[in-house]
């Protein structure tokens, strides 16, 4: 069982690292923070104008857990038109991994839906996201991740 979990985690990290390389070629990388549930570090690697990989990790030393997810996102820039800013709506599909000291490791899928506010006068990305998820290992359960956050955009 642990070998499978380690292989899945390595595959997710490889996916994330590969996405990083594509993101640099795709013209933009954003790094920042998200909160309230879960809260942690967020990064977005743009592969094209409409597609990106979103990576998130959270660790809690008090409750002793670690969470990681990686999502493939598609953006729709036509939903909201604003002067001086861009506000794409996005949706996607991803994988989630959560480990704790007191319970079994959870592995599941996510379907994130959100909106980004790409500020025109500064390289800042504000975002809000709802991420329904289904844990499939070790048992099936359903929950929703809610996040708001901000990222700094590294524009080449």
ZANU-269420 format. One record per residue (C-alpha): x negated, y, z; residue number from 1. Coordinates in steps of 0.02 Angstrom, whole numbers. Each point is the difference from the previous one (the first is absolute). Example, Ala and Ser with C-alpha at 12.3 -4.5 7.8 and 13.67 -1.06 7.14 Angstrom:
// ZANU-269420
> -615, -225, 390, 1
> -69, 172, -33, 2
END
This chain:
// ZANU-269420
> 0, 0, 0, 1
> -138, 122, 47, 2
> -93, -35, -163, 3
> 155, 52, -98, 4
> 17, 159, 102, 5
> -183, 43, -25, 6
> 14, -34, -188, 7
> 156, 109, -11, 8
> -83, 141, 96, 9
> -156, -10, -110, 10
> 111, 3, -155, 11
> 91, 154, 66, 12
> -166, 87, 35, 13
> -63, -45, -173, 14
> 162, 68, -75, 15
> -22, 160, 98, 16
> -184, 18, -50, 17
> 42, -33, -183, 18
> 136, 130, 11, 19
> -127, 123, 68, 20
> -109, -23, -154, 21
> 150, 21, -116, 22
> 58, 152, 98, 23
> -164, 90, -28, 24
> 15, -31, -186, 25
> 183, 48, 4, 26
> -49, 174, 58, 27
> 49, 17, 183, 28
> -20, -70, 176, 29
> 94, 61, 154, 30
> -42, -40, 182, 31
> 96, 48, 157, 32
> 109, -50, 146, 33
> 178, -63, 22, 34
> 118, -12, 148, 35
> 116, -46, 97, 36
> 31, -186, -26, 37
> -126, -61, -48, 38
> -135, 133, 22, 39
> -175, -9, -69, 40
> -110, 36, -151, 41
> 73, 13, -174, 42
> -84, 6, -169, 43
> 70, 11, -175, 44
> -97, -46, -156, 45
> 77, 63, -162, 46
> -21, -117, -147, 47
> 96, 111, -122, 48
> 118, 148, 12, 49
> 146, -115, 45, 50
> -82, -146, 94, 51
> -101, -11, 159, 52
> -54, -120, 136, 53
> 42, 53, 177, 54
> -105, -73, 141, 55
> 39, 16, 185, 56
> -81, -65, 159, 57
> 49, 18, 181, 58
> -86, -64, 155, 59
> 55, 16, 179, 60
> -127, -37, 136, 61
> 129, 16, 139, 62
> 123, -129, -70, 63
> -141, -89, -91, 64
> 69, -16, -175, 65
> -57, 38, -177, 66
> 111, 32, -151, 67
> -46, 17, -182, 68
> 104, 21, -156, 69
> -36, 34, -183, 70
> 138, 55, -121, 71
> 7, 21, -188, 72
> 100, 160, -33, 73
> 88, 73, -151, 74
> 38, 187, 1, 75
> 142, 95, -82, 76
> -48, 183, -25, 77
> 169, 45, -80, 78
> 111, -17, 156, 79
> -48, 164, 83, 80
> -65, 151, -94, 81
> -79, 141, 101, 82
> -97, 156, -40, 83
> -179, -2, 65, 84
> 6, -182, 58, 85
> 37, -175, -59, 86
> 116, -117, 94, 87
> 2, -177, -70, 88
> 113, -135, 68, 89
> -82, -171, 11, 90
> 41, -181, 29, 91
> -100, -160, -1, 92
> -43, -170, 67, 93
> -135, -56, 120, 94
> -72, -120, 127, 95
> -13, 22, 188, 96
> -108, -83, 133, 97
> 16, 25, 188, 98
> -103, -86, 134, 99
> 17, 7, 189, 100
> -86, -86, 145, 101
> 163, -60, 76, 102
> 98, -66, -150, 103
> -21, -84, -168, 104
> -66, 97, -150, 105
> 140, 69, -108, 106
> -9, 5, -190, 107
> 135, 78, -104, 108
> 55, 105, -147, 109
> 49, 183, -8, 110
> 106, 104, -118, 111
> -50, 181, 32, 112
> 108, 145, -60, 113
> -57, 178, 27, 114
> -34, 174, -58, 115
> -163, 99, -11, 116
> -21, 188, 1, 117
> -157, 42, -98, 118
> -35, 179, 48, 119
> -54, 103, -150, 120
> -113, 124, 92, 121
> -99, -124, 106, 122
> -57, -181, -22, 123
> 127, -63, 128, 124
> 127, -142, -18, 125
> 145, -5, 126, 126
> 104, -158, -6, 127
> 149, -87, 79, 128
> 34, -185, -22, 129
> 124, -135, 47, 130
> -72, -174, -16, 131
> 120, -146, 23, 132
> -100, -157, 34, 133
> 25, -186, 19, 134
> -123, -100, 101, 135
> -12, -175, -72, 136
> -138, -77, 107, 137
> 12, -70, 135, 138
> 189, 24, -6, 139
> 119, 107, -99, 140
> 47, 169, 74, 141
> 50, 169, -69, 142
> -44, 177, 53, 143
> -29, 174, -71, 144
> -157, 107, 5, 145
> 30, 188, 7, 146
> -146, 115, -37, 147
> -37, 182, -27, 148
> -175, 57, -34, 149
> -126, 110, -83, 150
> -148, -40, -111, 151
> -144, 104, -67, 152
> -14, -19, -188, 153
> -174, -23, -73, 154
> 24, 64, -176, 155
> -148, -26, -118, 156
END
